[in-house]
Amino acid sequence: METRVASISIIVEKGASVTKLNDLLHEYGEYIIGRMGIPYREKGINIISVAIDAPQDVINTLSGKIGRLENITSKTVYSNN
């Protein structure tokens, strides 16, 4: 199956959904290339960037699940290849 590379940018505004987010990322761990988290203490938020190489439908499913989590905002950017 053909895969695409994408970057999912995530902003966590409150810690209540962090466990659910981590569970999702663990569930899709086989597709994750890398992950970087930055706590921005002055604003009380966390910024997470996830690089993923997966089939289009897998990326869409993960992105959708993340987007439905409370107090979490996410956007996905896809490579052209």
PDB file with one MODEL, atoms N, CA, C and O in Angstrom:
MODEL        1
ATOM      1  N   MET A   1       0.842  -1.184   0.000  1.00  0.00           N
ATOM      2  CA  MET A   1       0.000   0.000   0.000  1.00  0.00           C
ATOM      3  C   MET A   1       0.888   1.248   0.000  1.00  0.00           C
ATOM      4  O   MET A   1       1.888   1.316   0.715  1.00  0.00           O
ATOM      5  N   GLU A   2       0.508   2.210  -0.801  1.00  0.00           N
ATOM      6  CA  GLU A   2       1.278   3.444  -0.917  1.00  0.00           C
ATOM      7  C   GLU A   2       1.090   4.312   0.323  1.00  0.00           C
ATOM      8  O   GLU A   2      -0.003   4.401   0.882  1.00  0.00           O
ATOM      9  N   THR A   3       2.182   4.949   0.737  1.00  0.00           N
ATOM     10  CA  THR A   3       2.124   5.810   1.918  1.00  0.00           C
ATOM     11  C   THR A   3       2.468   7.244   1.546  1.00  0.00           C
ATOM     12  O   THR A   3       3.015   7.524   0.479  1.00  0.00           O
ATOM     13  N   ARG A   4       2.129   8.138   2.460  1.00  0.00           N
ATOM     14  CA  ARG A   4       2.486   9.556   2.322  1.00  0.00           C
ATOM     15  C   ARG A   4       3.149  10.000   3.614  1.00  0.00           C
ATOM     16  O   ARG A   4       2.936   9.417   4.677  1.00  0.00           O
ATOM     17  N   VAL A   5       3.942  11.026   3.501  1.00  0.00           N
ATOM     18  CA  VAL A   5       4.558  11.635   4.675  1.00  0.00           C
ATOM     19  C   VAL A   5       3.752  12.874   5.026  1.00  0.00           C
ATOM     20  O   VAL A   5       3.381  13.659   4.154  1.00  0.00           O
ATOM     21  N   ALA A   6       3.487  13.035   6.311  1.00  0.00           N
ATOM     22  CA  ALA A   6       2.723  14.189   6.774  1.00  0.00           C
ATOM     23  C   ALA A   6       3.282  14.655   8.108  1.00  0.00           C
ATOM     24  O   ALA A   6       3.982  13.923   8.807  1.00  0.00           O
ATOM     25  N   SER A   7       2.952  15.888   8.435  1.00  0.00           N
ATOM     26  CA  SER A   7       3.291  16.455   9.730  1.00  0.00           C
ATOM     27  C   SER A   7       1.993  16.898  10.395  1.00  0.00           C
ATOM     28  O   SER A   7       1.205  17.644   9.814  1.00  0.00           O
ATOM     29  N   ILE A   8       1.786  16.426  11.619  1.00  0.00           N
ATOM     30  CA  ILE A   8       0.604  16.825  12.383  1.00  0.00           C
ATOM     31  C   ILE A   8       1.074  17.766  13.483  1.00  0.00           C
ATOM     32  O   ILE A   8       1.857  17.381  14.351  1.00  0.00           O
ATOM     33  N   SER A   9       0.589  19.003  13.437  1.00  0.00           N
ATOM     34  CA  SER A   9       0.908  19.990  14.465  1.00  0.00           C
ATOM     35  C   SER A   9      -0.242  20.032  15.462  1.00  0.00           C
ATOM     36  O   SER A   9      -1.405  20.166  15.080  1.00  0.00           O
ATOM     37  N   ILE A  10       0.096  19.918  16.740  1.00  0.00           N
ATOM     38  CA  ILE A  10      -0.909  19.804  17.787  1.00  0.00           C
ATOM     39  C   ILE A  10      -0.642  20.838  18.871  1.00  0.00           C
ATOM     40  O   ILE A  10       0.497  21.008  19.307  1.00  0.00           O
ATOM     41  N   ILE A  11      -1.692  21.530  19.304  1.00  0.00           N
ATOM     42  CA  ILE A  11      -1.589  22.446  20.444  1.00  0.00           C
ATOM     43  C   ILE A  11      -2.528  21.932  21.524  1.00  0.00           C
ATOM     44  O   ILE A  11      -3.730  21.777  21.310  1.00  0.00           O
ATOM     45  N   VAL A  12      -1.950  21.673  22.686  1.00  0.00           N
ATOM     46  CA  VAL A  12      -2.717  21.193  23.829  1.00  0.00           C
ATOM     47  C   VAL A  12      -2.902  22.371  24.785  1.00  0.00           C
ATOM     48  O   VAL A  12      -1.934  22.890  25.341  1.00  0.00           O
ATOM     49  N   GLU A  13      -4.153  22.785  24.966  1.00  0.00           N
ATOM     50  CA  GLU A  13      -4.429  23.950  25.793  1.00  0.00           C
ATOM     51  C   GLU A  13      -4.658  23.627  27.261  1.00  0.00           C
ATOM     52  O   GLU A  13      -4.438  24.473  28.126  1.00  0.00           O
ATOM     53  N   LYS A  14      -5.101  22.402  27.546  1.00  0.00           N
ATOM     54  CA  LYS A  14      -5.275  21.959  28.921  1.00  0.00           C
ATOM     55  C   LYS A  14      -4.860  20.504  28.997  1.00  0.00           C
ATOM     56  O   LYS A  14      -5.055  19.741  28.051  1.00  0.00           O
ATOM     57  N   GLY A  15      -4.288  20.127  30.126  1.00  0.00           N
ATOM     58  CA  GLY A  15      -3.732  18.788  30.272  1.00  0.00           C
ATOM     59  C   GLY A  15      -4.720  17.653  30.366  1.00  0.00           C
ATOM     60  O   GLY A  15      -4.309  16.493  30.357  1.00  0.00           O
ATOM     61  N   ALA A  16      -6.014  17.935  30.458  1.00  0.00           N
ATOM     62  CA  ALA A  16      -7.015  16.888  30.676  1.00  0.00           C
ATOM     63  C   ALA A  16      -7.040  15.839  29.571  1.00  0.00           C
ATOM     64  O   ALA A  16      -7.348  14.679  29.844  1.00  0.00           O
ATOM     65  N   SER A  17      -6.727  16.207  28.342  1.00  0.00           N
ATOM     66  CA  SER A  17      -6.804  15.269  27.217  1.00  0.00           C
ATOM     67  C   SER A  17      -5.462  14.659  26.838  1.00  0.00           C
ATOM     68  O   SER A  17      -5.375  13.916  25.861  1.00  0.00           O
ATOM     69  N   VAL A  18      -4.423  14.962  27.592  1.00  0.00           N
ATOM     70  CA  VAL A  18      -3.081  14.490  27.240  1.00  0.00           C
ATOM     71  C   VAL A  18      -3.004  12.963  27.243  1.00  0.00           C
ATOM     72  O   VAL A  18      -2.376  12.375  26.364  1.00  0.00           O
ATOM     73  N   THR A  19      -3.628  12.328  28.209  1.00  0.00           N
ATOM     74  CA  THR A  19      -3.595  10.861  28.270  1.00  0.00           C
ATOM     75  C   THR A  19      -4.246  10.254  27.035  1.00  0.00           C
ATOM     76  O   THR A  19      -3.719   9.301  26.461  1.00  0.00           O
ATOM     77  N   LYS A  20      -5.387  10.796  26.622  1.00  0.00           N
ATOM     78  CA  LYS A  20      -6.065  10.298  25.425  1.00  0.00           C
ATOM     79  C   LYS A  20      -5.209  10.522  24.182  1.00  0.00           C
ATOM     80  O   LYS A  20      -5.137   9.660  23.307  1.00  0.00           O
ATOM     81  N   LEU A  21      -4.558  11.689  24.109  1.00  0.00           N
ATOM     82  CA  LEU A  21      -3.683  11.989  22.973  1.00  0.00           C
ATOM     83  C   LEU A  21      -2.525  11.003  22.935  1.00  0.00           C
ATOM     84  O   LEU A  21      -2.227  10.443  21.880  1.00  0.00           O
ATOM     85  N   ASN A  22      -1.869  10.783  24.067  1.00  0.00           N
ATOM     86  CA  ASN A  22      -0.748   9.850  24.111  1.00  0.00           C
ATOM     87  C   ASN A  22      -1.183   8.432  23.751  1.00  0.00           C
ATOM     88  O   ASN A  22      -0.439   7.706  23.091  1.00  0.00           O
ATOM     89  N   ASP A  23      -2.376   8.034  24.177  1.00  0.00           N
ATOM     90  CA  ASP A  23      -2.900   6.711  23.818  1.00  0.00           C
ATOM     91  C   ASP A  23      -3.071   6.587  22.297  1.00  0.00           C
ATOM     92  O   ASP A  23      -2.738   5.559  21.708  1.00  0.00           O
ATOM     93  N   LEU A  24      -3.595   7.647  21.675  1.00  0.00           N
ATOM     94  CA  LEU A  24      -3.760   7.633  20.213  1.00  0.00           C
ATOM     95  C   LEU A  24      -2.410   7.546  19.506  1.00  0.00           C
ATOM     96  O   LEU A  24      -2.246   6.768  18.566  1.00  0.00           O
ATOM     97  N   LEU A  25      -1.456   8.339  19.954  1.00  0.00           N
ATOM     98  CA  LEU A  25      -0.141   8.331  19.316  1.00  0.00           C
ATOM     99  C   LEU A  25       0.528   6.970  19.501  1.00  0.00           C
ATOM    100  O   LEU A  25       1.214   6.486  18.600  1.00  0.00           O
ATOM    101  N   HIS A  26       0.331   6.361  20.652  1.00  0.00           N
ATOM    102  CA  HIS A  26       0.880   5.025  20.880  1.00  0.00           C
ATOM    103  C   HIS A  26       0.212   3.999  19.953  1.00  0.00           C
ATOM    104  O   HIS A  26       0.879   3.118  19.411  1.00  0.00           O
ATOM    105  N   GLU A  27      -1.094   4.121  19.780  1.00  0.00           N
ATOM    106  CA  GLU A  27      -1.851   3.216  18.916  1.00  0.00           C
ATOM    107  C   GLU A  27      -1.353   3.260  17.473  1.00  0.00           C
ATOM    108  O   GLU A  27      -1.346   2.238  16.786  1.00  0.00           O
ATOM    109  N   TYR A  28      -0.937   4.441  17.014  1.00  0.00           N
ATOM    110  CA  TYR A  28      -0.464   4.622  15.642  1.00  0.00           C
ATOM    111  C   TYR A  28       1.066   4.684  15.576  1.00  0.00           C
ATOM    112  O   TYR A  28       1.630   5.136  14.579  1.00  0.00           O
ATOM    113  N   GLY A  29       1.724   4.234  16.627  1.00  0.00           N
ATOM    114  CA  GLY A  29       3.181   4.326  16.740  1.00  0.00           C
ATOM    115  C   GLY A  29       3.964   3.689  15.614  1.00  0.00           C
ATOM    116  O   GLY A  29       5.062   4.146  15.295  1.00  0.00           O
ATOM    117  N   GLU A  30       3.427   2.644  15.001  1.00  0.00           N
ATOM    118  CA  GLU A  30       4.154   1.980  13.918  1.00  0.00           C
ATOM    119  C   GLU A  30       4.354   2.889  12.709  1.00  0.00           C
ATOM    120  O   GLU A  30       5.234   2.630  11.888  1.00  0.00           O
ATOM    121  N   TYR A  31       3.561   3.941  12.587  1.00  0.00           N
ATOM    122  CA  TYR A  31       3.651   4.862  11.453  1.00  0.00           C
ATOM    123  C   TYR A  31       4.423   6.141  11.782  1.00  0.00           C
ATOM    124  O   TYR A  31       4.798   6.885  10.876  1.00  0.00           O
ATOM    125  N   ILE A  32       4.661   6.397  13.053  1.00  0.00           N
ATOM    126  CA  ILE A  32       5.275   7.660  13.469  1.00  0.00           C
ATOM    127  C   ILE A  32       6.781   7.618  13.259  1.00  0.00           C
ATOM    128  O   ILE A  32       7.472   6.721  13.742  1.00  0.00           O
ATOM    129  N   ILE A  33       7.270   8.610  12.526  1.00  0.00           N
ATOM    130  CA  ILE A  33       8.702   8.741  12.255  1.00  0.00           C
ATOM    131  C   ILE A  33       9.385   9.396  13.450  1.00  0.00           C
ATOM    132  O   ILE A  33      10.454   8.964  13.882  1.00  0.00           O
ATOM    133  N   GLY A  34       8.761  10.433  13.972  1.00  0.00           N
ATOM    134  CA  GLY A  34       9.327  11.162  15.107  1.00  0.00           C
ATOM    135  C   GLY A  34       8.298  12.094  15.721  1.00  0.00           C
ATOM    136  O   GLY A  34       7.271  12.413  15.121  1.00  0.00           O
ATOM    137  N   ARG A  35       8.607  12.515  16.925  1.00  0.00           N
ATOM    138  CA  ARG A  35       7.683  13.368  17.675  1.00  0.00           C
ATOM    139  C   ARG A  35       8.500  14.336  18.523  1.00  0.00           C
ATOM    140  O   ARG A  35       9.501  13.958  19.132  1.00  0.00           O
ATOM    141  N   MET A  36       8.054  15.600  18.551  1.00  0.00           N
ATOM    142  CA  MET A  36       8.731  16.604  19.358  1.00  0.00           C
ATOM    143  C   MET A  36       7.687  17.390  20.127  1.00  0.00           C
ATOM    144  O   MET A  36       6.714  17.869  19.544  1.00  0.00           O
ATOM    145  N   GLY A  37       7.878  17.526  21.413  1.00  0.00           N
ATOM    146  CA  GLY A  37       6.961  18.301  22.240  1.00  0.00           C
ATOM    147  C   GLY A  37       7.673  19.462  22.893  1.00  0.00           C
ATOM    148  O   GLY A  37       8.796  19.330  23.379  1.00  0.00           O
ATOM    149  N   ILE A  38       7.008  20.599  22.898  1.00  0.00           N
ATOM    150  CA  ILE A  38       7.581  21.806  23.495  1.00  0.00           C
ATOM    151  C   ILE A  38       6.576  22.385  24.481  1.00  0.00           C
ATOM    152  O   ILE A  38       5.500  22.823  24.073  1.00  0.00           O
ATOM    153  N   PRO A  39       6.904  22.398  25.774  1.00  0.00           N
ATOM    154  CA  PRO A  39       6.012  23.060  26.725  1.00  0.00           C
ATOM    155  C   PRO A  39       6.232  24.567  26.669  1.00  0.00           C
ATOM    156  O   PRO A  39       7.365  25.035  26.780  1.00  0.00           O
ATOM    157  N   TYR A  40       5.172  25.315  26.502  1.00  0.00           N
ATOM    158  CA  TYR A  40       5.260  26.774  26.490  1.00  0.00           C
ATOM    159  C   TYR A  40       4.618  27.252  27.783  1.00  0.00           C
ATOM    160  O   TYR A  40       3.432  27.578  27.825  1.00  0.00           O
ATOM    161  N   ARG A  41       5.418  27.287  28.827  1.00  0.00           N
ATOM    162  CA  ARG A  41       4.924  27.553  30.178  1.00  0.00           C
ATOM    163  C   ARG A  41       4.295  28.933  30.339  1.00  0.00           C
ATOM    164  O   ARG A  41       3.333  29.094  31.091  1.00  0.00           O
ATOM    165  N   GLU A  42       4.833  29.925  29.638  1.00  0.00           N
ATOM    166  CA  GLU A  42       4.297  31.284  29.748  1.00  0.00           C
ATOM    167  C   GLU A  42       2.835  31.364  29.320  1.00  0.00           C
ATOM    168  O   GLU A  42       2.067  32.159  29.861  1.00  0.00           O
ATOM    169  N   LYS A  43       2.457  30.545  28.355  1.00  0.00           N
ATOM    170  CA  LYS A  43       1.078  30.533  27.852  1.00  0.00           C
ATOM    171  C   LYS A  43       0.269  29.371  28.414  1.00  0.00           C
ATOM    172  O   LYS A  43      -0.946  29.309  28.226  1.00  0.00           O
ATOM    173  N   GLY A  44       0.937  28.454  29.099  1.00  0.00           N
ATOM    174  CA  GLY A  44       0.247  27.314  29.673  1.00  0.00           C
ATOM    175  C   GLY A  44      -0.242  26.303  28.639  1.00  0.00           C
ATOM    176  O   GLY A  44      -1.263  25.645  28.837  1.00  0.00           O
ATOM    177  N   ILE A  45       0.499  26.185  27.531  1.00  0.00           N
ATOM    178  CA  ILE A  45       0.132  25.244  26.472  1.00  0.00           C
ATOM    179  C   ILE A  45       1.322  24.347  26.144  1.00  0.00           C
ATOM    180  O   ILE A  45       2.452  24.617  26.549  1.00  0.00           O
ATOM    181  N   ASN A  46       1.049  23.289  25.413  1.00  0.00           N
ATOM    182  CA  ASN A  46       2.093  22.416  24.887  1.00  0.00           C
ATOM    183  C   ASN A  46       1.931  22.338  23.378  1.00  0.00           C
ATOM    184  O   ASN A  46       0.818  22.247  22.861  1.00  0.00           O
ATOM    185  N   ILE A  47       3.053  22.377  22.687  1.00  0.00           N
ATOM    186  CA  ILE A  47       3.060  22.311  21.227  1.00  0.00           C
ATOM    187  C   ILE A  47       3.750  21.005  20.845  1.00  0.00           C
ATOM    188  O   ILE A  47       4.878  20.745  21.263  1.00  0.00           O
ATOM    189  N   ILE A  48       3.068  20.193  20.051  1.00  0.00           N
ATOM    190  CA  ILE A  48       3.600  18.890  19.658  1.00  0.00           C
ATOM    191  C   ILE A  48       3.608  18.796  18.138  1.00  0.00           C
ATOM    192  O   ILE A  48       2.638  19.162  17.473  1.00  0.00           O
ATOM    193  N   SER A  49       4.703  18.305  17.608  1.00  0.00           N
ATOM    194  CA  SER A  49       4.814  18.063  16.172  1.00  0.00           C
ATOM    195  C   SER A  49       5.079  16.580  15.959  1.00  0.00           C
ATOM    196  O   SER A  49       5.994  16.017  16.559  1.00  0.00           O
ATOM    197  N   VAL A  50       4.279  15.946  15.105  1.00  0.00           N
ATOM    198  CA  VAL A  50       4.409  14.520  14.838  1.00  0.00           C
ATOM    199  C   VAL A  50       4.645  14.316  13.344  1.00  0.00           C
ATOM    200  O   VAL A  50       3.840  14.749  12.519  1.00  0.00           O
ATOM    201  N   ALA A  51       5.745  13.658  12.999  1.00  0.00           N
ATOM    202  CA  ALA A  51       6.020  13.292  11.609  1.00  0.00           C
ATOM    203  C   ALA A  51       5.557  11.857  11.419  1.00  0.00           C
ATOM    204  O   ALA A  51       5.869  10.983  12.228  1.00  0.00           O
ATOM    205  N   ILE A  52       4.804  11.614  10.335  1.00  0.00           N
ATOM    206  CA  ILE A  52       4.198  10.305  10.122  1.00  0.00           C
ATOM    207  C   ILE A  52       4.339   9.881   8.663  1.00  0.00           C
ATOM    208  O   ILE A  52       4.255  10.709   7.756  1.00  0.00           O
ATOM    209  N   ASP A  53       4.551   8.590   8.446  1.00  0.00           N
ATOM    210  CA  ASP A  53       4.598   8.005   7.102  1.00  0.00           C
ATOM    211  C   ASP A  53       3.602   6.851   7.108  1.00  0.00           C
ATOM    212  O   ASP A  53       3.864   5.800   7.693  1.00  0.00           O
ATOM    213  N   ALA A  54       2.462   7.050   6.454  1.00  0.00           N
ATOM    214  CA  ALA A  54       1.372   6.076   6.528  1.00  0.00           C
ATOM    215  C   ALA A  54       0.472   6.213   5.312  1.00  0.00           C
ATOM    216  O   ALA A  54       0.554   7.198   4.579  1.00  0.00           O
ATOM    217  N   PRO A  55      -0.391   5.219   5.096  1.00  0.00           N
ATOM    218  CA  PRO A  55      -1.404   5.364   4.043  1.00  0.00           C
ATOM    219  C   PRO A  55      -2.304   6.571   4.340  1.00  0.00           C
ATOM    220  O   PRO A  55      -2.528   6.926   5.497  1.00  0.00           O
ATOM    221  N   GLN A  56      -2.799   7.177   3.295  1.00  0.00           N
ATOM    222  CA  GLN A  56      -3.628   8.386   3.422  1.00  0.00           C
ATOM    223  C   GLN A  56      -4.781   8.198   4.406  1.00  0.00           C
ATOM    224  O   GLN A  56      -5.040   9.082   5.223  1.00  0.00           O
ATOM    225  N   ASP A  57      -5.470   7.075   4.341  1.00  0.00           N
ATOM    226  CA  ASP A  57      -6.619   6.874   5.220  1.00  0.00           C
ATOM    227  C   ASP A  57      -6.220   6.754   6.685  1.00  0.00           C
ATOM    228  O   ASP A  57      -6.983   7.147   7.568  1.00  0.00           O
ATOM    229  N   VAL A  58      -5.039   6.217   6.952  1.00  0.00           N
ATOM    230  CA  VAL A  58      -4.550   6.122   8.332  1.00  0.00           C
ATOM    231  C   VAL A  58      -4.249   7.514   8.881  1.00  0.00           C
ATOM    232  O   VAL A  58      -4.599   7.828  10.019  1.00  0.00           O
ATOM    233  N   ILE A  59      -3.602   8.342   8.071  1.00  0.00           N
ATOM    234  CA  ILE A  59      -3.301   9.711   8.495  1.00  0.00           C
ATOM    235  C   ILE A  59      -4.596  10.474   8.757  1.00  0.00           C
ATOM    236  O   ILE A  59      -4.720  11.167   9.766  1.00  0.00           O
ATOM    237  N   ASN A  60      -5.554  10.344   7.850  1.00  0.00           N
ATOM    238  CA  ASN A  60      -6.839  11.032   8.017  1.00  0.00           C
ATOM    239  C   ASN A  60      -7.559  10.579   9.281  1.00  0.00           C
ATOM    240  O   ASN A  60      -8.130  11.400   9.999  1.00  0.00           O
ATOM    241  N   THR A  61      -7.534   9.285   9.553  1.00  0.00           N
ATOM    242  CA  THR A  61      -8.197   8.755  10.743  1.00  0.00           C
ATOM    243  C   THR A  61      -7.547   9.277  12.012  1.00  0.00           C
ATOM    244  O   THR A  61      -8.238   9.739  12.919  1.00  0.00           O
ATOM    245  N   LEU A  62      -6.221   9.207  12.084  1.00  0.00           N
ATOM    246  CA  LEU A  62      -5.512   9.711  13.269  1.00  0.00           C
ATOM    247  C   LEU A  62      -5.753  11.198  13.451  1.00  0.00           C
ATOM    248  O   LEU A  62      -6.048  11.651  14.557  1.00  0.00           O
ATOM    249  N   SER A  63      -5.629  11.957  12.378  1.00  0.00           N
ATOM    250  CA  SER A  63      -5.841  13.400  12.439  1.00  0.00           C
ATOM    251  C   SER A  63      -7.249  13.735  12.926  1.00  0.00           C
ATOM    252  O   SER A  63      -7.430  14.641  13.740  1.00  0.00           O
ATOM    253  N   GLY A  64      -8.234  13.011  12.432  1.00  0.00           N
ATOM    254  CA  GLY A  64      -9.619  13.231  12.849  1.00  0.00           C
ATOM    255  C   GLY A  64      -9.835  12.920  14.312  1.00  0.00           C
ATOM    256  O   GLY A  64     -10.520  13.663  15.015  1.00  0.00           O
ATOM    257  N   LYS A  65      -9.252  11.820  14.780  1.00  0.00           N
ATOM    258  CA  LYS A  65      -9.386  11.447  16.189  1.00  0.00           C
ATOM    259  C   LYS A  65      -8.735  12.484  17.099  1.00  0.00           C
ATOM    260  O   LYS A  65      -9.279  12.823  18.150  1.00  0.00           O
ATOM    261  N   ILE A  66      -7.573  12.983  16.696  1.00  0.00           N
ATOM    262  CA  ILE A  66      -6.896  14.011  17.490  1.00  0.00           C
ATOM    263  C   ILE A  66      -7.739  15.281  17.514  1.00  0.00           C
ATOM    264  O   ILE A  66      -7.888  15.915  18.558  1.00  0.00           O
ATOM    265  N   GLY A  67      -8.284  15.646  16.371  1.00  0.00           N
ATOM    266  CA  GLY A  67      -9.087  16.863  16.271  1.00  0.00           C
ATOM    267  C   GLY A  67     -10.348  16.849  17.111  1.00  0.00           C
ATOM    268  O   GLY A  67     -10.877  17.907  17.448  1.00  0.00           O
ATOM    269  N   ARG A  68     -10.836  15.673  17.453  1.00  0.00           N
ATOM    270  CA  ARG A  68     -12.042  15.562  18.274  1.00  0.00           C
ATOM    271  C   ARG A  68     -11.762  15.587  19.774  1.00  0.00           C
ATOM    272  O   ARG A  68     -12.697  15.607  20.575  1.00  0.00           O
ATOM    273  N   LEU A  69     -10.493  15.587  20.161  1.00  0.00           N
ATOM    274  CA  LEU A  69     -10.165  15.625  21.584  1.00  0.00           C
ATOM    275  C   LEU A  69     -10.417  17.026  22.147  1.00  0.00           C
ATOM    276  O   LEU A  69     -10.138  18.032  21.495  1.00  0.00           O
ATOM    277  N   GLU A  70     -10.940  17.068  23.351  1.00  0.00           N
ATOM    278  CA  GLU A  70     -11.265  18.332  24.000  1.00  0.00           C
ATOM    279  C   GLU A  70      -9.994  19.101  24.347  1.00  0.00           C
ATOM    280  O   GLU A  70      -9.017  18.520  24.820  1.00  0.00           O
ATOM    281  N   ASN A  71     -10.014  20.408  24.110  1.00  0.00           N
ATOM    282  CA  ASN A  71      -8.914  21.329  24.422  1.00  0.00           C
ATOM    283  C   ASN A  71      -7.649  21.069  23.603  1.00  0.00           C
ATOM    284  O   ASN A  71      -6.551  21.448  24.010  1.00  0.00           O
ATOM    285  N   ILE A  72      -7.809  20.423  22.455  1.00  0.00           N
ATOM    286  CA  ILE A  72      -6.686  20.152  21.571  1.00  0.00           C
ATOM    287  C   ILE A  72      -7.038  20.627  20.173  1.00  0.00           C
ATOM    288  O   ILE A  72      -8.129  20.360  19.668  1.00  0.00           O
ATOM    289  N   THR A  73      -6.100  21.336  19.553  1.00  0.00           N
ATOM    290  CA  THR A  73      -6.261  21.815  18.192  1.00  0.00           C
ATOM    291  C   THR A  73      -5.169  21.163  17.349  1.00  0.00           C
ATOM    292  O   THR A  73      -4.030  21.047  17.800  1.00  0.00           O
ATOM    293  N   SER A  74      -5.503  20.735  16.130  1.00  0.00           N
ATOM    294  CA  SER A  74      -4.481  20.126  15.277  1.00  0.00           C
ATOM    295  C   SER A  74      -4.709  20.468  13.812  1.00  0.00           C
ATOM    296  O   SER A  74      -5.830  20.728  13.376  1.00  0.00           O
ATOM    297  N   LYS A  75      -3.623  20.459  13.079  1.00  0.00           N
ATOM    298  CA  LYS A  75      -3.643  20.659  11.634  1.00  0.00           C
ATOM    299  C   LYS A  75      -2.644  19.682  11.021  1.00  0.00           C
ATOM    300  O   LYS A  75      -1.603  19.391  11.612  1.00  0.00           O
ATOM    301  N   THR A  76      -2.964  19.188   9.854  1.00  0.00           N
ATOM    302  CA  THR A  76      -2.106  18.233   9.186  1.00  0.00           C
ATOM    303  C   THR A  76      -1.652  18.797   7.843  1.00  0.00           C
ATOM    304  O   THR A  76      -2.447  19.340   7.076  1.00  0.00           O
ATOM    305  N   VAL A  77      -0.359  18.654   7.578  1.00  0.00           N
ATOM    306  CA  VAL A  77       0.228  19.090   6.311  1.00  0.00           C
ATOM    307  C   VAL A  77       0.817  17.858   5.637  1.00  0.00           C
ATOM    308  O   VAL A  77       1.526  17.078   6.274  1.00  0.00           O
ATOM    309  N   TYR A  78       0.530  17.681   4.358  1.00  0.00           N
ATOM    310  CA  TYR A  78       0.968  16.498   3.620  1.00  0.00           C
ATOM    311  C   TYR A  78       2.072  16.848   2.640  1.00  0.00           C
ATOM    312  O   TYR A  78       2.116  17.952   2.096  1.00  0.00           O
ATOM    313  N   SER A  79       2.984  15.865   2.418  1.00  0.00           N
ATOM    314  CA  SER A  79       3.977  16.023   1.373  1.00  0.00           C
ATOM    315  C   SER A  79       3.291  15.831   0.015  1.00  0.00           C
ATOM    316  O   SER A  79       2.182  15.301  -0.054  1.00  0.00           O
ATOM    317  N   ASN A  80       3.941  16.253  -1.039  1.00  0.00           N
ATOM    318  CA  ASN A  80       3.390  16.088  -2.383  1.00  0.00           C
ATOM    319  C   ASN A  80       3.593  14.674  -2.906  1.00  0.00           C
ATOM    320  O   ASN A  80       2.930  14.267  -3.860  1.00  0.00           O
ATOM    321  N   ASN A  81       4.482  13.936  -2.309  1.00  0.00           N
ATOM    322  CA  ASN A  81       4.801  12.577  -2.791  1.00  0.00           C
ATOM    323  C   ASN A  81       4.044  11.533  -2.018  1.00  0.00           C
ATOM    324  O   ASN A  81       4.188  10.341  -2.287  1.00  0.00           O
TER     325      ASN A  81
ENDMDL
END
